[in-house]
């Protein structure tokens, strides 16, 4: 609607050019919005494209779009251009592209034909959304689900082992029930300790006594003086204590399934001490069943490797005639 000034003169209403609105939307988008002609030459490049791919507009306009495509994915561009020439739209195509620095970025592409005033297809508009964070979240979720499945399977196996071993040690039903209840409660406490690192509220500054933690994890199997835990009381950081607890929990689970803790006469000795400028955990089993160790490709072995990497630790396993021997070396900077 037109307005009047103080003299009564009519002031024409201002109607923004729709192209100004469109330009503002494109410039303000977090997504990369790019146009190219039918030969694949880049014609326009918005600030979102610069943020995602690292190139300024004057570095890429007039150059082929393939500068963004890894060599092993160059076959994607001809297929995309063929669809565009046929007037087809490409929706939410997930792929990988290459930034200016050579790094890869996971993106979701939506590509639409561009037509001139006569309806002739002259190019394509491309909207690229960075989905790297989503992919990382999915990867973490898959890893967490895999670990949960592994843990549930192990918990059932360990519970069964505890029941079997306790049945051989207790003479009455009442004593059997009492001991099983105590050991399963200890198993629950150990499991809770090893899952504390899953909480986003965990205080990274809170440390833990390494010797006490190992005793807690091994408590479910400690009947009949078959386990000895000794050494120095060393306090390590909160994040590290959870990861080490996972390593000890994995060793204990394997020992209960087919190692020294799976037999009535099996023995386990664990010693914590400082040696050779590191924190050392020596795990020695005697009386193990004669069975091969878990496959190197198994989830438990993979979990142990990942935890060792996270801790900058080394784990050396040696299967001897009497049983398994494991040496875990942790860097001193994990101490509080």
Buried (B, 14 or more C-beta within 10 A) or exposed (E): EEEEEEEEEEEEEEEEEEEEEEEEEBEEBEBBBBBBBBEBBBBBBBBBBBEBBBBEBEBBBEBBBBBBBBEEBEEBBEEBBEBBEEEEEBEEBEBBBBEBEEEEBBBBBBBBBBEEEEEEBEBBBBBBBBBEEEBEEEEEEEBEEEBEEBBEEBBEBBBEBBBEBBEEEBEEEEEBEEBBEBBBEBBEEBBEBBBBBEEEEEEEEEBBBBBBBBBBBBBBBBBEEBBEBEBEEBBBBBBBBBBBBBBBBBBBBBBBBBBBBBBEEBBBBBBBBBEEEBBBBBBBBBBBEEEEBBEEEEBBBBBBEBBBEEBEBEBEBEBEEEBBBBBBBBBEEBBB
